[in-house]
Amino acid sequence: MSAPDFAAIRREEFAGITGAIYLNSASTGPLPARTVRRVGEYAALRASPFQMNDHDLFSELDRARELTGRLLNVSPGEIALAFNTSYGLNVAARGLPLERGDIVVASDREFPANVYPWMRLAERGVTLELVPVTPEGWPDEARLLERMADPRVRVVAVSLVQFSNGYKVDLARLSARARATDTFLVVDAIQGLGAVPVDLAATPVDILSCGGQKWLLSPWGSGFVYVRRELIPTVEPVVMGWMAFEGTDDFTRLTDYDPHLREDARRYEMVSLPFQDFAGYNTSVELLLEAGVANIAGHIAALHAPVLEWAARRGVRISSPTGAHASGILCVAIPNAAEAYKAVRAQGVTASVREGAIRLSPHLFNTADEMVRVTEMLDRL
Ligand SMILES: Cc1ncc(COP(=O)(O)O)c(C=O)c1O
């Protein structure tokens, strides 16, 4: 797929960030103009609900499952729509068949959304083991792989990309080992999806959860959880949505209760869902698919380059990996990072400070010129 015209995308879809240097998609991705329009159209319709019908609402959800399936190269029937990342991680923690004595392994310093649901399983006698990070502060993948050989380790829960340093796991390696050792592989994908290509047909995982609000450039309240088809009969839905059951599509016969859960991942959905947010999600995901996630990843890597060159020249430590484990996040561990960030913030740069570094998270709308300007600001401190 040939590279899109990123400058045109910026001009047409991201006028809202011009005048500022927005390098913070790892916190909140900006909504493209077409998404803002779509959500607005929904709100306008909602002012006169007689203009809407059930079919339109539910076909929006069908489209969201279909587009998500395309993004991950899986079938729409393996997608349950959800309102954030945490929901899907709870589906995993509460729904996987874990028993007293089982161990869940995760890396230390994971984002808490991927820690607390597992920690709470202590009440069922399931232990969460946090594997210490490497001296660089990254997940110790070799150790995670090693721990999978222990038959008590039933789950490995990882972020696709670490929120605080951008470390991207080797999903192919984890996936292969998880298959070989019969360990459940659960992935929090919110810091990667949209900026990092993911192909679950090539690198299968068991459960993957993602909110739309960051790299997917989608409204708060949109997101999904993927559950591998073969696992759907095994992962117990822990909360019961009224549309999780067969027979609820016919709204004229809702009280003909049917105890059969849907065969597909909709058994995990908690309808009603925010239809206007999924209309926005669909519009944003279409934009990402049009641009091509591999192209976006290439664009972002090119944006990182001037910062990496500057850091090498100035002897500033980069706390993010480069090479195979690089992602959209680039962390500059400049001394007194909080103070340094305050100074660049005053000059119109929005990023974040995480674990003693300035976290830059450029996306498809950013330019190399913006990155160079940030290095110049840092130079003048
Ligand atoms: C790795 C990771 N997981 C999850 C979240 C957020 O979870 P949720 O979508 O449930 O708010 C974040 C950031 O806010 C994150 O960085």
The ligand as a MOL file (V3000), in Angstrom:
LIG
                    3D

  0  0  0     0  0            999 V3000
M  V30 BEGIN CTAB
M  V30 COUNTS 16 16 0 0 0
M  V30 BEGIN ATOM
M  V30 1 C -1.2920 0.6410 28.7810 0
M  V30 2 C -2.5790 1.3460 29.1070 0
M  V30 3 N -3.6950 0.6240 29.3610 0
M  V30 4 C -4.8690 1.2080 29.6260 0
M  V30 5 C -5.0010 2.5910 29.6510 0
M  V30 6 C -6.3260 3.2080 29.8820 0
M  V30 7 O -7.3340 2.2890 30.1650 0
M  V30 8 P -8.8550 2.6600 29.9060 0
M  V30 9 O -9.0690 2.6680 28.4090 0
M  V30 10 O -9.6120 1.5890 30.5880 0
M  V30 11 O -9.0850 4.0090 30.5100 0
M  V30 12 C -3.8590 3.3800 29.4320 0
M  V30 13 C -3.8610 4.8500 29.4800 0
M  V30 14 O -4.6630 5.5820 29.9580 0
M  V30 15 C -2.6310 2.7340 29.1420 0
M  V30 16 O -1.5380 3.4610 28.8860 0
M  V30 END ATOM
M  V30 BEGIN BOND
M  V30 1 1 1 2
M  V30 2 1 2 3
M  V30 3 2 2 15
M  V30 4 2 3 4
M  V30 5 1 4 5
M  V30 6 1 5 6
M  V30 7 2 5 12
M  V30 8 1 6 7
M  V30 9 1 7 8
M  V30 10 2 8 9
M  V30 11 1 8 10
M  V30 12 1 8 11
M  V30 13 1 12 13
M  V30 14 1 12 15
M  V30 15 2 13 14
M  V30 16 1 15 16
M  V30 END BOND
M  V30 END CTAB
M  END
